Amino acid sequence: MTDMHPKAANPKEFIESKWKHAFTTFFDLDRNGLIEWKDFKDLIEVIGEVRGRRSDFFLTARLCLPDIWQKMTEAIGKEEEDIITLSDWIQLCESSRKSVREPAWQKAYVEYMFKLLDESGDHLVDQAEYVQVLGYFGVNRKDANHCFDQFAFNHQGQLIHAIDKKKFHVLWKQFFHSEDPASPGNWLLGKKFKSQE
């Protein structure tokens, strides 16, 4: 796997590099440096094309994504027709990290992502599902497979073929909250992050 991120000079830079990856890969779909409602509409359309307009996944996206957008804009005091800049996003992630309770937008998004990744509906995300869905967001198969192997293991450290919702939530929290470069959740969204050495 190629090193896809420069070394972070400090923990703050490390965690912000993860947030920037989430912003550019999973939200800013047209790569214009902003998150807009159009990005969410485009994602709904892509899911409809890939999974079918009658699929549960398309219907879930049509129901969940408008709610997530509304909760995100509300959390940073913006109107739904506004845009979210990268600095807004960093502020949103930082306040989420400091919050005692998981913010509504984060809670809605993690639920949606688990449903999207669980293509079979068996309440597990297996490696094939993970690789396929990350491919929709431009993560290549080799990198996605490598990342899955870095977080899909049991308490004994043995690789497992699928993760359940509880494990997914733990990994999600590590991705968005942990400054520890050794956290398995750093790999969850399909990218290798290098820490300071």
C-alpha positions as CSV (number, residue, x, y, z in Angstrom):
1,M,0.0,0.0,0.0
2,T,1.4,3.4,-0.9
3,D,1.8,6.0,1.8
4,M,-1.1,8.3,1.1
5,H,-0.5,10.9,3.7
6,P,2.5,12.9,4.9
7,K,3.8,12.5,8.4
8,A,1.8,14.4,11.0
9,A,4.0,16.7,13.1
10,N,1.8,16.4,16.2
11,P,-1.4,14.8,17.5
12,K,-3.6,17.7,16.4
13,E,-2.3,17.5,12.8
14,F,-2.7,13.7,12.9
15,I,-6.4,13.8,13.8
16,E,-7.1,16.7,11.5
17,S,-5.6,14.7,8.6
18,K,-8.2,12.0,9.3
19,W,-11.0,14.6,9.4
20,K,-9.8,16.1,6.1
21,H,-9.8,12.6,4.5
22,A,-13.4,12.0,5.6
23,F,-14.3,15.5,4.2
24,T,-12.7,15.0,0.8
25,T,-13.6,11.3,0.3
26,F,-17.1,10.9,1.7
27,F,-18.6,14.3,1.6
28,D,-17.1,16.7,-1.0
29,L,-18.0,14.4,-3.9
30,D,-17.5,17.0,-6.6
31,R,-14.1,18.0,-5.1
32,N,-14.8,21.7,-5.0
33,G,-13.5,22.1,-1.4
34,L,-17.0,22.5,0.0
35,I,-19.8,20.3,1.3
36,E,-23.1,21.2,-0.2
37,W,-26.5,19.7,-0.4
38,K,-25.6,18.9,-4.0
39,D,-22.9,16.5,-2.8
40,F,-25.6,14.6,-0.9
41,K,-28.0,14.6,-3.8
42,D,-25.2,13.2,-6.1
43,L,-24.5,10.5,-3.6
44,I,-28.1,9.5,-3.5
45,E,-28.1,9.3,-7.3
46,V,-24.9,7.2,-7.4
47,I,-26.4,4.7,-4.9
48,G,-29.5,4.5,-7.0
49,E,-27.4,3.7,-10.1
50,V,-25.2,1.2,-8.4
51,R,-27.7,-0.5,-6.1
52,G,-31.0,0.1,-7.9
53,R,-33.7,2.6,-7.2
54,R,-35.9,0.0,-5.6
55,S,-33.1,-1.2,-3.3
56,D,-33.2,-0.8,0.5
57,F,-29.9,1.1,0.2
58,F,-31.3,3.7,-2.1
59,L,-34.4,4.2,0.0
60,T,-32.2,4.4,3.1
61,A,-30.0,7.0,1.4
62,R,-33.1,9.0,0.3
63,L,-34.4,9.0,3.9
64,C,-31.1,9.4,5.9
65,L,-29.0,11.8,3.9
66,P,-31.4,14.8,4.0
67,D,-31.6,14.2,7.8
68,I,-27.8,14.1,8.1
69,W,-27.4,17.3,6.1
70,Q,-30.0,19.1,8.2
71,K,-28.3,18.0,11.4
72,M,-24.8,18.9,10.2
73,T,-25.9,22.4,9.1
74,E,-27.8,22.9,12.3
75,A,-24.9,21.8,14.4
76,I,-22.7,24.7,13.0
77,G,-25.5,27.3,12.9
78,K,-26.0,27.3,9.1
79,E,-29.1,27.2,7.0
80,E,-29.7,24.0,4.9
81,E,-29.0,26.0,1.7
82,D,-25.6,27.1,2.9
83,I,-22.3,25.4,2.4
84,I,-19.9,23.7,4.8
85,T,-16.2,24.7,4.3
86,L,-13.3,22.6,5.4
87,S,-12.7,24.9,8.5
88,D,-16.5,24.5,9.3
89,W,-16.0,20.7,9.1
90,I,-12.9,20.7,11.3
91,Q,-14.8,22.8,13.9
92,L,-17.8,20.3,13.6
93,C,-15.5,17.3,14.2
94,E,-13.6,19.1,17.1
95,S,-16.9,20.0,18.9
96,S,-18.1,16.4,18.3
97,R,-14.9,15.1,19.9
98,K,-15.3,17.3,22.9
99,S,-19.0,16.6,23.4
100,V,-20.1,14.3,26.2
101,R,-22.8,12.9,24.0
102,E,-22.5,11.9,20.4
103,P,-24.0,14.8,18.3
104,A,-27.1,14.0,16.3
105,W,-25.4,14.4,12.9
106,Q,-22.6,12.0,13.9
107,K,-25.0,9.5,15.3
108,A,-27.2,9.6,12.1
109,Y,-24.1,9.3,9.8
110,V,-22.5,6.3,11.6
111,E,-25.9,4.5,11.4
112,Y,-26.2,5.3,7.7
113,M,-22.6,4.2,6.9
114,F,-23.1,0.9,8.7
115,K,-26.3,0.2,6.7
116,L,-24.5,1.2,3.5
117,L,-21.6,-1.1,4.2
118,D,-23.8,-4.0,5.3
119,E,-25.0,-4.8,1.7
120,S,-26.4,-8.2,2.6
121,G,-28.4,-6.9,5.6
122,D,-26.9,-9.6,7.9
123,H,-25.9,-6.9,10.5
124,L,-22.2,-7.6,9.7
125,V,-19.8,-5.8,7.4
126,D,-17.6,-8.3,5.7
127,Q,-14.4,-7.6,3.7
128,A,-16.1,-7.9,0.3
129,E,-18.9,-5.5,1.2
130,Y,-16.4,-3.0,2.7
131,V,-14.1,-3.1,-0.4
132,Q,-17.1,-2.7,-2.8
133,V,-18.6,0.3,-0.9
134,L,-15.3,2.1,-0.5
135,G,-14.8,1.7,-4.2
136,Y,-17.9,3.9,-4.7
137,F,-15.9,6.7,-3.0
138,G,-12.7,6.2,-5.0
139,V,-10.8,4.0,-2.6
140,N,-9.0,1.3,-4.7
141,R,-9.4,-2.4,-3.9
142,K,-5.8,-3.0,-2.7
143,D,-5.9,-0.2,-0.2
144,A,-9.4,-1.1,1.0
145,N,-8.4,-4.8,1.5
146,H,-5.3,-3.7,3.4
147,C,-7.2,-1.3,5.6
148,F,-9.8,-3.9,6.5
149,D,-7.1,-6.3,7.6
150,Q,-5.8,-3.6,10.0
151,F,-9.0,-3.3,12.0
152,A,-10.9,-6.6,11.5
153,F,-9.6,-8.7,14.3
154,N,-11.0,-10.2,17.5
155,H,-10.0,-9.7,21.2
156,Q,-7.3,-12.4,20.7
157,G,-5.8,-10.4,17.8
158,Q,-6.9,-12.9,15.2
159,L,-8.2,-11.7,11.8
160,I,-12.0,-12.0,11.4
161,H,-13.9,-12.0,8.1
162,A,-16.6,-9.5,9.3
163,I,-17.3,-6.9,12.0
164,D,-20.5,-6.3,13.8
165,K,-22.2,-3.0,14.5
166,K,-20.7,-2.7,18.0
167,K,-17.2,-3.1,16.6
168,F,-18.0,-0.6,13.8
169,H,-19.1,2.0,16.3
170,V,-15.9,1.6,18.3
171,L,-13.8,1.9,15.2
172,W,-15.8,5.0,14.1
173,K,-15.2,6.7,17.4
174,Q,-11.5,5.9,17.2
175,F,-11.4,7.4,13.7
176,F,-13.0,10.6,14.6
177,H,-11.8,11.0,18.2
178,S,-8.4,9.3,18.7
179,E,-5.0,10.9,18.4
180,D,-3.4,7.6,19.0
181,P,-1.7,6.5,15.7
182,A,-2.0,2.8,16.8
183,S,-5.8,2.9,17.0
184,P,-7.3,0.3,14.6
185,G,-10.1,2.8,13.8
186,N,-7.6,5.0,12.0
187,W,-7.9,2.5,9.1
188,L,-11.7,2.4,9.0
189,L,-12.3,4.9,6.1
190,G,-9.8,3.4,3.7
191,K,-6.6,5.3,4.2
192,K,-3.2,4.8,5.9
193,F,-2.2,7.8,8.1
194,K,1.4,8.2,9.2
195,S,2.1,9.6,12.5
196,Q,5.1,11.5,13.8
197,E,8.1,9.1,14.1
